[in-house]
Amino acid sequence: MKDRKLNEAESLDLIATMIRQTRDRLTENNGRHFLVMGYTTVAVSLAVWLGLTRTGDHRWNWLWFAILLVWLGYSSANGWFRAARGTRTYVDRAIGCVWGTLGAASFIVTLLALFRPIPILFVIVLLMGAGSMMTGLLLRFHPLTGTGVFALLLSPFCVLLRGPETILLFAAIFAVMMIVPGHLLSCRFRRSKKA
Amino acid sequence: MFQALDPLLHSELRLAVMSILVGVEQADFVFLRTETNATAGNLSVQLDKLQKAGYIAIEKTFKGKMPRTVCRITPAGIAAFEAYVEALKGYIDAR
């Protein structure tokens, strides 16, 4: 591309082409983030539930921190790839802020739960449901907005239920809130790349 | 009566850079060079012109030990880009 003068039609064509080309190149597979978080949470929840119901040993609860470790590792790798890409969009930043804030809040609540009796699963579902709903709105992806609202509405049941069964409800909510829209988002991403 | 087209934007490379920056929050020099397929020297000159007009802001940072030039469109740049597209529409509609 050189510093040449364009006619009016060429100018409009160039604007449309550059905007489309940049958008296509920067379209990320956001579904992957939800799949990593969703499958990790469901797997850890089932492991904790199995451990608690089979052995009755409450040390199984330490396994919850595995979710945090997986997420920290995944986010740093993802951040590195984004930095290497050389650009950042407004949506990237907004989604990063939403999940950064909610992730930090979840971590603080988890730490507090070590010292005080807090309905931790209820709070986490509430925070992650809000995050999913906001991400759905930012990406204009209605299934994700819907499953976020679904999680928010079901979150009180995590307080109403008693015993280890709460963990199963927690895992089921995460499967609907993250795994289902994660696969749908990935499908949409693959279709847009083929088109 | 046709609106005059902004001469600063009515050039292939500068218009391409502004079209990229209008859709992202920021982009570095390497990204812009890849997307526009321009030479480093030419791109550098055109970025300088856009910066002097106040259409973009350029920040020079370091990524590790490597220098990195990050460009962002300014509010004045967005306004100029919008006015340019409106003016173009006037020309096209009149045909």
Chai-1 contact restraints between the chains, C-beta under 6 A:
chainA,res_idxA,chainB,res_idxB,connection_type,confidence,min_distance_angstrom,max_distance_angstrom,comment,restraint_id
A,M1,B,E12,contact,1.0,0.0,6.0,A-B,restraint_1
A,M1,B,L13,contact,1.0,0.0,6.0,A-B,restraint_2
A,M1,B,A16,contact,1.0,0.0,6.0,A-B,restraint_3
A,M1,B,T36,contact,1.0,0.0,6.0,A-B,restraint_4
A,M1,B,N37,contact,1.0,0.0,6.0,A-B,restraint_5
A,M1,B,A38,contact,1.0,0.0,6.0,A-B,restraint_6
A,D3,B,S11,contact,1.0,0.0,6.0,A-B,restraint_7
A,D3,B,L13,contact,1.0,0.0,6.0,A-B,restraint_8
A,R4,B,E12,contact,1.0,0.0,6.0,A-B,restraint_9
A,L6,B,E12,contact,1.0,0.0,6.0,A-B,restraint_10
A,E8,B,L88,contact,1.0,0.0,6.0,A-B,restraint_11
A,E8,B,Y91,contact,1.0,0.0,6.0,A-B,restraint_12
A,E8,B,I92,contact,1.0,0.0,6.0,A-B,restraint_13
A,S11,B,L88,contact,1.0,0.0,6.0,A-B,restraint_14
A,L12,B,L88,contact,1.0,0.0,6.0,A-B,restraint_15
A,L14,B,L15,contact,1.0,0.0,6.0,A-B,restraint_16
A,I15,B,S19,contact,1.0,0.0,6.0,A-B,restraint_17
A,M18,B,A16,contact,1.0,0.0,6.0,A-B,restraint_18
A,M18,B,S19,contact,1.0,0.0,6.0,A-B,restraint_19
A,M18,B,I20,contact,1.0,0.0,6.0,A-B,restraint_20
A,I19,B,S19,contact,1.0,0.0,6.0,A-B,restraint_21
A,I19,B,G23,contact,1.0,0.0,6.0,A-B,restraint_22
A,T22,B,I20,contact,1.0,0.0,6.0,A-B,restraint_23
A,T22,B,G23,contact,1.0,0.0,6.0,A-B,restraint_24
A,G86,B,D28,contact,1.0,0.0,6.0,A-B,restraint_25
A,G86,B,V30,contact,1.0,0.0,6.0,A-B,restraint_26
A,G86,B,F31,contact,1.0,0.0,6.0,A-B,restraint_27
A,T87,B,V24,contact,1.0,0.0,6.0,A-B,restraint_28
A,T87,B,A27,contact,1.0,0.0,6.0,A-B,restraint_29
A,T87,B,F31,contact,1.0,0.0,6.0,A-B,restraint_30
A,R88,B,E25,contact,1.0,0.0,6.0,A-B,restraint_31
A,R88,B,Q26,contact,1.0,0.0,6.0,A-B,restraint_32
A,T89,B,V24,contact,1.0,0.0,6.0,A-B,restraint_33
A,T89,B,E25,contact,1.0,0.0,6.0,A-B,restraint_34
A,Y90,B,E25,contact,1.0,0.0,6.0,A-B,restraint_35
A,R93,B,E25,contact,1.0,0.0,6.0,A-B,restraint_36
